[in-house]
Amino acid sequence: MCKLQKSLYGLKQSPRAWNQKLDAFFKSIEFMKSEADPSVYVAQVGDVKFFIVVYVDDLILVCNDQNKLLQIKEELTQKFEMKDPGELHFFLGMEVERNRDERLLRIKQIKYLKEILKRFRMKECKPIRVPLDPKVKLQRNANGNDESKGFPYQQAVGSLMYAMLCTRPDLAYPISVLSQHMANPNMEHWMAVKRIF
């Protein structure tokens, strides 16, 4: 019989143990967990503001003081085995462009959007200004028959929802309308999804 001294990948409690260890470390170096999002840690000393965004075992470090940023990276390296891939360019399907001269940060999902257009055979579609036709009022599928077997409605709405959450907040209303028909969509609902694409 063996007693494990630490959690390992693949065990049910591994994510919880990792989160507790990371949380304890950040609190020890005086970071506070954000009330708005538990995966964001914040520290501020005078004019220096520091943010750490955590996604499983990936971290994004943001600071307005380069020396403080290097200091925190050093502390992280001493505590955990980690790699520093440098400046952020790609994260969770989002491309990040930074223009330091103009002080601009642009986040986009062109690659992801092209992939879902290809996946749902909408790669050759033409652009449209209004994603949901204001003249069309989507009704509940009154027939009760399951027309959704001929098209991947739930997958398409879910794919669009990820784009909405990351870089396309303008799709929030159309996605909320389409999400109401997830259980029993009909052809009219599918055409509305295609219009959003």
DAHU-V787256 format. One record per backbone hydrogen bond with DSSP energy under -0.5 kcal/mol. CO is the residue of the C=O (numbers start at 0). NH is the residue of the N-H. Records with the same first field share a line. If there is no record, write none. Layout:
CO->NH + NH
This chain:
1->3
7->10
10->13
12->16
13->17
14->18
15->19
16->20
17->21
18->22
19->23
20->24
21->25
22->26
23->27
24->28
25->30
26->29
31->41
36->33 + 39
38->53
39->33
40->51
41->31
42->49
44->47
46->48
47->44
48->63
49->42
50->61
51->40 + 53
52->59
54->56 + 57
57->54
58->60
59->52
61->50
64->68
65->69
66->70
67->71
68->72
69->73
70->74
71->75
72->76
73->77
74->78
75->79
79->81
82->84
88->95
90->93
93->90
94->96 + 107
96->105
97->99
98->102 + 103
103->98
105->96
107->94
108->112
109->113
110->114
111->115
112->116
113->117
114->118
115->119
116->121 + 122
117->120
121->124
128->130
132->135
134->136
135->137
139->141
140->143
144->146
145->148
146->149
147->150
150->152
151->155
152->156
153->157
154->158
155->159
156->160
157->161
158->162
159->163
160->164
161->165
162->166 + 167
167->170
168->171
170->174
171->175
172->176
173->177
174->178
175->179
176->179
177->180
178->181
184->146
185->189
186->190
187->191
188->192
189->193
190->194
191->195
192->196
